[in-house]
């Protein structure tokens, strides 16, 4: 069986599957997922070649980490067969990027995940904290965790792209190994591409999440709390309808669009069922063998052109 492509993550030496398993849905963030379903999804993902699993203590108020930990343990495979990233600084009770809190946070996460170390620990949604604190206090604290062997690499995540350059310009070279960006490398918003040469020059690996733009690029449409403008929502709805009419699926097209840039190490997508896992892997395999559907993509891009790269402010909470 052909395997999913593995891609180097910056200078870390890690090779991530081009499709990453986003475990936020395992925290019941998008509806209830049973333990059986969670275990089956993780098992199927691993069987199909996904080796990268991402979570956070914030997802489902620590539930995602616990469920993912159990599911990984149930695989019964050596620890170096999969790559796990979790986050710190954002919790159900709010944000705290202090050295003290992130140092405690990793021990709590490791206990929930039933692991001795995580491969990547990321500061979660840093635009909500003080970026200077992240530079001067949080990242040095994470470096100590690296020396202690609790984490292998350090990352930062956020919505506005400017937070990445702000931090990377102020920390010592090599202090940050990875960035995780979301909603900026999809058909409706490709602004992450402008930042890729800079990130490469810093030796930083790139993970891009939410290729479906938090539900905008789906047939069923985004959740009610989605912060996009009415114009952006209706353009995406029109694009989805166009695809459906042509017998195509906008989500598959969006996934393949995001996967086709090899400078992005892994496209992280939330999954909570075996079916979702199979669809995402199939989209990647089809892209590798047949390439993407350029004709439909051009049409969808022209529908979305008036709203291209229109983003939304950070800080909209799910309610």
C-alpha positions as CSV (number, residue, x, y, z in Angstrom):
1,X,0.0,0.0,0.0
2,X,1.3,3.5,-0.9
3,X,2.1,5.5,2.2
4,X,1.4,9.1,3.1
5,X,4.3,11.4,2.3
6,X,6.5,12.4,5.2
7,X,8.0,15.9,5.3
8,X,10.9,17.4,7.2
9,X,9.9,19.8,10.0
10,X,12.3,22.7,9.7
11,X,15.7,21.8,11.4
12,X,14.2,19.4,14.0
13,X,15.0,16.2,12.1
14,X,11.4,15.1,12.6
15,X,9.5,13.8,9.6
16,X,5.8,14.5,9.9
17,X,3.1,12.9,7.8
18,X,1.8,15.5,5.4
19,X,-1.7,15.1,7.0
20,X,-1.7,15.6,10.7
21,X,-4.3,14.4,13.2
22,X,-5.9,17.4,15.0
23,X,-7.3,16.0,18.2
24,X,-9.4,19.0,19.4
25,X,-12.6,17.1,18.3
26,X,-11.6,14.3,20.8
27,X,-12.3,16.9,23.5
28,X,-16.0,16.9,22.4
29,X,-15.5,20.4,21.0
30,X,-17.7,19.7,18.0
31,X,-20.1,17.2,19.5
32,X,-19.7,14.1,21.6
33,X,-17.1,11.5,20.5
34,X,-17.2,8.1,22.3
35,X,-14.0,6.5,23.6
36,X,-14.4,3.7,21.1
37,X,-14.8,6.1,18.2
38,X,-11.7,8.1,19.4
39,X,-9.6,4.9,19.7
40,X,-10.8,3.7,16.3
41,X,-10.0,7.1,14.6
42,X,-6.5,7.2,16.1
43,X,-5.8,3.5,15.2
44,X,-7.0,4.0,11.6
45,X,-5.0,7.2,11.2
46,X,-1.8,5.4,12.4
47,X,-2.6,2.4,10.1
48,X,-2.9,4.7,7.1
49,X,0.4,6.5,7.8
50,X,-0.5,9.5,9.9
51,X,2.3,9.8,12.5
52,X,1.6,13.3,13.9
53,X,-1.0,14.0,16.6
54,X,-1.7,17.5,18.0
55,X,-3.6,18.5,21.1
56,X,-3.8,21.1,23.8
57,X,-5.0,21.2,27.5
58,X,-7.4,23.9,26.3
59,X,-9.4,21.5,24.0
60,X,-12.4,20.2,25.9
61,X,-10.9,21.4,29.2
62,X,-8.1,18.8,29.2
63,X,-10.4,16.0,27.8
64,X,-8.7,15.9,24.4
65,X,-5.3,15.2,25.9
66,X,-6.7,12.4,28.1
67,X,-8.6,10.7,25.2
68,X,-5.6,11.0,22.8
69,X,-3.3,9.6,25.5
70,X,-5.5,6.5,26.0
71,X,-5.9,6.0,22.2
72,X,-2.1,6.3,21.6
73,X,-1.4,3.9,24.4
74,X,-3.9,1.4,22.9
75,X,-1.9,1.3,19.7
76,X,0.7,-0.7,21.5
77,X,3.6,0.6,19.3
78,X,7.0,2.0,20.2
79,X,6.9,5.6,21.3
80,X,9.2,6.7,18.5
81,X,6.7,5.6,15.9
82,X,4.5,8.7,16.4
83,X,5.0,12.4,17.0
84,X,2.9,14.3,19.6
85,X,2.5,18.0,20.1
86,X,0.6,19.7,22.8
87,X,0.4,23.3,24.0
88,X,0.7,25.5,27.0
89,X,-0.4,29.0,28.0
90,X,-4.1,28.6,27.1
91,X,-6.5,26.8,29.5
92,X,-10.2,26.5,30.0
93,X,-9.8,29.1,32.8
94,X,-7.9,31.6,30.7
95,X,-4.4,32.5,29.5
96,X,-1.2,32.2,31.6
97,X,2.2,32.3,29.8
98,X,4.2,32.6,33.1
99,X,7.3,30.4,33.5
100,X,5.8,28.9,36.6
101,X,2.5,27.9,34.9
102,X,4.0,26.5,31.6
103,X,6.5,24.5,33.7
104,X,3.6,22.9,35.7
105,X,1.6,22.6,32.5
106,X,3.9,20.1,30.8
107,X,3.8,17.8,33.8
108,X,0.0,17.9,33.8
109,X,-0.1,17.3,30.0
110,X,2.4,14.4,30.2
111,X,0.3,12.7,32.9
112,X,-2.9,13.1,30.9
113,X,-1.1,11.9,27.7
114,X,0.6,9.0,29.6
115,X,3.9,10.0,28.0
116,X,7.4,10.7,29.3
117,X,8.0,13.5,26.8
118,X,6.2,15.3,24.0
119,X,7.9,16.0,20.7
120,X,6.7,19.6,20.4
121,X,5.4,22.0,23.1
122,X,3.8,25.1,21.6
123,X,2.8,28.4,23.3
124,X,-1.0,28.4,22.4
125,X,-2.5,31.5,20.8
126,X,0.2,33.9,21.9
127,X,-1.6,37.0,20.6
128,X,-3.7,36.9,23.7
129,X,-0.7,37.2,26.0
130,X,2.1,39.6,26.2
131,X,4.5,38.9,23.3
132,X,7.4,40.3,25.3
133,X,6.6,37.9,28.1
134,X,6.6,35.0,25.6
135,X,10.0,36.1,24.3
136,X,11.6,36.9,27.7
137,X,10.0,34.4,30.0
138,X,7.9,31.7,28.4
139,X,10.4,30.5,25.7
140,X,13.4,30.5,28.2
141,X,11.2,28.4,30.5
142,X,10.5,26.0,27.6
143,X,14.2,25.7,26.9
144,X,14.7,24.4,30.4
145,X,12.0,21.8,29.8
146,X,13.9,20.8,26.6
147,X,17.1,20.4,28.7
148,X,15.2,18.3,31.2
149,X,14.0,16.0,28.3
150,X,10.3,16.6,28.8
151,X,10.0,18.2,25.4
152,X,12.1,17.9,22.3
153,X,11.1,21.1,20.4
154,X,9.5,24.4,21.0
155,X,6.7,26.1,19.0
156,X,4.4,29.0,18.9
157,X,0.8,29.3,17.6
158,X,-1.5,32.1,16.7
159,X,-3.9,33.6,14.2
160,X,-2.3,36.9,13.2
161,X,0.8,36.2,11.2
162,X,2.6,39.2,12.6
163,X,3.0,37.4,16.0
164,X,5.4,35.0,14.4
165,X,7.9,37.6,13.0
166,X,7.6,39.6,16.3
167,X,8.8,36.7,18.4
168,X,11.2,35.1,15.9
169,X,13.0,38.5,15.4
170,X,13.6,38.7,19.2
171,X,14.6,35.2,20.4
172,X,18.0,33.7,19.9
173,X,18.4,31.8,16.6
174,X,17.1,28.2,17.0
175,X,15.1,29.1,20.2
176,X,11.8,28.4,18.4
177,X,11.7,25.3,16.2
178,X,8.1,25.4,14.8
179,X,5.2,27.7,14.1
180,X,1.6,26.5,13.8
181,X,-0.5,28.9,11.8
182,X,-4.2,28.4,11.1
183,X,-6.7,29.7,8.5
184,X,-4.0,31.4,6.4
185,X,-3.2,28.6,4.0
186,X,-6.5,27.8,2.4
187,X,-8.2,28.6,-0.9
188,X,-9.8,31.8,0.6
189,X,-6.6,33.0,2.4
190,X,-3.1,32.2,1.3
191,X,-1.2,34.9,3.2
192,X,1.0,32.3,5.0
193,X,2.8,31.8,1.7
194,X,4.3,35.3,1.9
195,X,5.9,34.3,5.2
196,X,7.4,31.0,4.1
197,X,10.7,32.3,2.8
198,X,11.3,34.2,6.1
199,X,10.4,31.1,8.2
200,X,12.7,29.0,6.0
201,X,15.6,31.5,6.6
202,X,15.1,31.1,10.3
203,X,15.1,27.3,10.0
204,X,11.6,27.1,11.5
205,X,9.2,24.3,10.6
206,X,5.7,25.2,9.5
207,X,2.5,23.4,10.4
208,X,-0.7,24.8,8.9
209,X,-4.0,24.0,10.5
210,X,-7.6,24.3,9.5
211,X,-7.4,23.9,5.7
212,X,-11.2,24.1,5.7
213,X,-11.1,27.6,7.3
214,X,-12.9,26.4,10.4
215,X,-15.8,25.0,8.4
216,X,-16.1,27.8,5.7
217,X,-15.0,25.4,3.0
218,X,-17.5,22.6,3.7
219,X,-20.8,21.7,2.2
220,X,-22.5,22.1,5.6
221,X,-21.0,25.5,6.2
222,X,-19.3,27.0,9.3
223,X,-20.6,26.8,12.9
224,X,-22.8,29.6,14.1
225,X,-20.0,31.3,16.1
226,X,-17.7,31.6,13.1
227,X,-16.1,35.1,13.1
228,X,-15.9,35.6,9.3
229,X,-17.8,38.4,7.6
230,X,-21.2,37.8,6.0
231,X,-19.6,38.4,2.5
232,X,-16.9,35.8,3.2
233,X,-19.4,33.3,4.4
234,X,-21.7,33.7,1.4
235,X,-18.8,33.5,-1.1
236,X,-17.7,30.3,0.5
237,X,-21.2,29.0,0.4
238,X,-21.4,29.8,-3.3
239,X,-18.1,28.0,-3.9
240,X,-19.3,24.9,-2.0
241,X,-22.6,24.9,-4.0
242,X,-20.7,25.2,-7.3
243,X,-18.5,22.2,-6.3
244,X,-21.5,20.1,-5.3
245,X,-23.3,20.9,-8.6
246,X,-20.2,19.7,-10.5
247,X,-20.2,16.5,-8.4
248,X,-17.1,17.6,-6.5
249,X,-16.4,18.2,-2.8
250,X,-15.1,21.5,-1.7
251,X,-13.5,20.1,1.4
252,X,-11.4,17.6,-0.6
253,X,-10.4,20.4,-2.9
254,X,-9.5,22.7,0.0
255,X,-7.4,19.9,1.7
256,X,-5.5,19.2,-1.6
257,X,-4.9,22.9,-2.1
258,X,-3.2,23.1,1.4
259,X,-1.3,19.9,0.9
260,X,0.2,20.9,-2.4
261,X,2.7,23.3,-0.9
262,X,5.7,21.2,0.2
263,X,7.1,24.0,2.4
264,X,4.3,23.3,4.8
265,X,5.4,20.2,6.8
266,X,2.0,19.0,7.8
267,X,-1.6,20.1,7.3
268,X,-3.4,19.6,10.5
269,X,-7.1,18.8,10.4
270,X,-9.5,18.0,13.2
271,X,-10.8,14.4,13.0
272,X,-13.3,12.5,15.1
273,X,-14.3,9.5,13.1
274,X,-12.8,6.7,11.0
275,X,-14.6,8.1,8.0
276,X,-13.0,11.6,8.4
277,X,-9.6,10.0,8.7
278,X,-10.1,7.9,5.5
279,X,-11.4,10.9,3.5
280,X,-8.4,13.1,4.5
281,X,-5.8,10.4,3.7
282,X,-7.6,9.6,0.5
283,X,-7.4,13.3,-0.5
284,X,-3.7,13.3,0.1
285,X,-3.1,10.0,-1.8
286,X,-5.1,11.2,-4.7
287,X,-3.2,14.4,-4.8
288,X,0.1,12.4,-4.8
289,X,-1.0,10.2,-7.7
290,X,-3.3,12.3,-9.9
291,X,-2.6,15.9,-8.8
292,X,-5.3,18.4,-7.9
293,X,-8.4,19.3,-9.9
294,X,-7.1,22.5,-11.5
295,X,-10.2,23.2,-13.4
296,X,-12.6,23.2,-10.4
297,X,-9.9,25.0,-8.3
298,X,-9.7,27.9,-10.8
299,X,-13.5,28.3,-10.8
300,X,-13.6,28.2,-6.9
301,X,-10.8,30.7,-6.8
302,X,-12.6,33.1,-9.1
303,X,-15.8,32.8,-6.9
304,X,-13.7,33.6,-3.8
305,X,-11.6,36.4,-5.4
306,X,-13.6,39.3,-4.1
307,X,-13.1,38.1,-0.5
308,X,-9.5,36.7,-1.0
309,X,-7.3,37.0,2.1
310,X,-10.0,38.6,4.1
311,X,-9.3,37.5,7.7
312,X,-11.1,38.2,11.0
313,X,-9.9,39.5,14.4
314,X,-8.6,37.0,16.9
315,X,-10.4,36.6,20.1
316,X,-13.8,35.3,19.0
317,X,-14.6,32.6,21.5
318,X,-16.8,29.6,20.8
319,X,-20.0,29.9,22.7
